[in-house]
Amino acid sequence: MNSNKLELTLELVRDYANNDLKHFTDIVRTAFTDVDPVFLRPRYDKFFWHCAGSVPGWMAQVVLANADAESDGSNKLLKLWQSVNYNEFIEEKVLFHAKDEARHSRLFVKLTRMAFPSLIGKKEENAKKDSLVRITKDMLIKSEFIVNELTLIDNLVQMNMGEIRTRLHMELLGPAIHAFSPENSKSKVKAILNGLSHDEVVHISYIASLIESWCETGDKKQLLILYRNRLQDFHEFTIRQTESAVNSYGAGRFPDLLEI
């Protein structure tokens, strides 16, 4: 496991939160040690760069896929916000997060166009943006179904683990997007990438602070079990996401990436 990437993310989160987050840090470290997720293994990095350097158009599709993932995340966060009416602080943070994810989805489309202008035209860019979630005032209506606190915590842990995975992926994706970008776009691309990476830290941080508080007043052991289980889910999900590319482009060199 490439623990340096994880430690960098945890350090940035602690700095932003202005809190040592000792319980949250311990939980995340323990979960990653126990699961050893595929997306933090050196072989995963090698496969990424193998495909980026040898498969035409692959990088553009990876960047564009992030737009759909961010849009899907925005929709899930909105539904979570709609189902909570008993914690104003969490509601405010979740709605802000949902709007940020919707904004990010369009930034990934913009990045695709800027880095790979020969593969996606302005018309395709606009059409893709129109297909993504956009949160409007008429959508800000609470649901009749209200989730209990345990379900809320589980959802936040899932979101937090997803954001951690995205932040770790950006350590690969950011340099690759910048490298592929035309010279006249590199400075703007870098600014967008830096903004996206910072936002991921912000998103991780508010949930990390909530987890820290819950550890101090609740059951830290149960939160660790929850993090470990959800990280295992993301580990297996990443393997399913990677399987087609490994089979198509791995040239028989990366079968270990498909081992759960």
N, C-alpha and C positions, 0 to 999 in steps of 0.2 A: 504494500500500500504506500502511495506517495503521501506521507503524513505532512510534508512541508506545505502542500497546497491547503490542506485542512487547517493547519495551525495558522497560516496567514489569514484565512477567512475568519477564524475564531478571534484572532488578534484585532482585526478590523472591526468586528462586531463589538468586542469589549470596549474598544476605543470610542466607537460611536455612541454606545450606551453609557459611557463614562461609569462603568461598573465592571468589577472583575468577573461577574457571572460564574462564580465557582461551581455551582450546582449544574447549570446549563452546560458549561464547558466539560465537566466530568461526564455528564450523560452522553453528550455527542461523541466525545473521545472513546468512551466505552462501547457505544453502539457501533462505531466505525471499526474498532478493533475486533469486535465479535463477528461482524458481518463481512468485513473486507470487501466492500462493494466494487463491482467490476469497473465503474467509472472513475475509480481512484487508483487503478492498477497501472503500472508503467506500460504493460502490453496494450492497454486501451489507448494510451497516448500514441504508441507506435503505430497502431492500426489507423488512428485518426490521420496522422501525417502520411501514412502510406496511401490512403484514399485521397487525401487532399492533393497529393503530388502526382498521382497516377491516373485518377479517374476524372475525365473531363465532365464538368458541370456538377460534380458531386458536392463541392463546397457551396455552390449557389443554392442547391436543394436543401442542404443542411441549415443554412441561414434562414431560408424561407420557411422551413418547418418550424423554426422557433417562433415565427409570427403566429402560426396556428396554436402552438403550445401556450403562448402568452394569452391569446384570445380565449382559449379554453379555461385557463386559470382565472381570467377575469370573470368569466361567466360563473364559475364555481364559487368565487369569493362573493359575487353579488348575491347568489342564492343563499350563501351562509349569512350575509348581512340581513337579508330578508327574513331569516328564520331566528334572529336574535333580537329581543326587545327588553332585556333586563340588565344590560351592561353597556352604558353609553360610551365608555372609553374604548372597549373592544369594537363596538359598532363603528365608531368614528375611524379607528385604525383600519378595520377590514374594508370599509367603503373606500378610503383613500388608496389602499392597496389594490382594490379591484379596478379603480380608475387608472392607476399607474400601469397595471398589467395591460389594460386596453391601449394605453398610449404606447407601451413597449411593443405591442404587436405590430403597430404601424411603423415604429422605428426599425424593426427588423426587416420589414418590406423595403423601407427606404435604404437601409444598408445593403440589401441585395441589389437594388438598382444602382447604388453608387459603386459598389465593389465589382459588380458583374454587368456593366451596362450593355454588353453585347448579348446577354442571355435573357434580360427582362427589359421590355420597353416601358415607356411612360404609361401607355394605355393599360398594359398588364399590371403595372404597379398600382394604378388607381382602382382597377377592378378588384385586385386582391385586397386592398385596404377597405373597400366597400363591403367585402364579405366578412370582415372581422367584427367582433363585438364592439359596440359603441354604447356606453352607458348614458342614458338620457333621463331627464327628470321624471318622465312618465313611468320609468322602470323602478323608481325609488318608492316602492310600496311594500309594506311588510306582509309576510305570508301568514296565513291562518295557522300553519304548522310551525310551532316553535321548538327548537332543539333544546335538549337538556344540557347541563353544563359538561357532563362527561362526553357527550357527542361533540360539543363545541371544542373541548380540549383536543379530542382526537382529530377533528378537522384542522385545527391550528397546527398540530404536530405534523400532519401530512403536508400542509402548506409550507411549514418551516423546513421540512426535509427536502421538499421540492425546490425551495429557494436556495438551500445550501448546494444541492446538486447543480442548479443553474449557475450559481456563482463559481463553482469548481469547473463547470464546462466552459465558462467564459475565459478561464485561464488558457484553454486550448483555442477556443473560437476567436477571441479577440485578436491575438497575433496573426492568425491565419487570414481573417478578413482584411486586416490592415495590409498584410503582405500582398494579397491579390488585388487590392484597390489601385486604380490608376493614380499616377503621381499627383494629378491636380485635385484628387479627392481625399488623399491620405489625411490631411490635417482635420478635415470635417469628420471623416470616419473615426479618427482617433478620439475626437471630442465626444461623439455619440457613444462610442464603446466605453469611455471612461464614465460617462453619465449612467449608462446601464449598469456597470459594475458597482458604482456607488449606490444606486437605487436598490440593488440586490442586498447590499449590506444593511440598508435602512429597513428593508422588509424582514430580513432575518432578525434584526435587532429588537423590533417591538415584540415579536413573539418570544424571543429569547428572554426578554425582561419579564414577560408574563410567566414563562416556565420557571424562571428563577423564583418568582414570588410564590408560585404554587408549590415548589419544592420546599420552601421555608414553612409553609402552612399546611401542606398536604402530604401525599405519599410519593416520595422521590423514587422509590423502588418501582412503583407502578408506572411512573413517567418514563423511567429507563426502559422498562419492558415495552412500552408503547413506542418509544423511539426506535428500539431495536427491531421491532416487528415492522414498523413503517419503512425503515431503511432497507430491510429485507425485501419488502414490496418493490421499492425503487430499484434495488439491485436486479431483481427478476424482470421488472419492466424494461430496464435498460438493455438487458440481454435480449429480450424479445424485439426491442427497437433495432438492435444491432445485427440480429441474426441474418436478415436478408443481405445486408452489405457484406458481412463476413463470408457468406456462401458465394456471393457474386464476385467480390473483389479481393478476397483474402488470399487467393492462390494457394489455399491449403496451409497457410502459415499461422493462422490464428484460431484454431479450433478450441483452444482453452478459454477464449472469451465467451463461449456458449455454455460453459460448465457452471451450473448453479451451485 
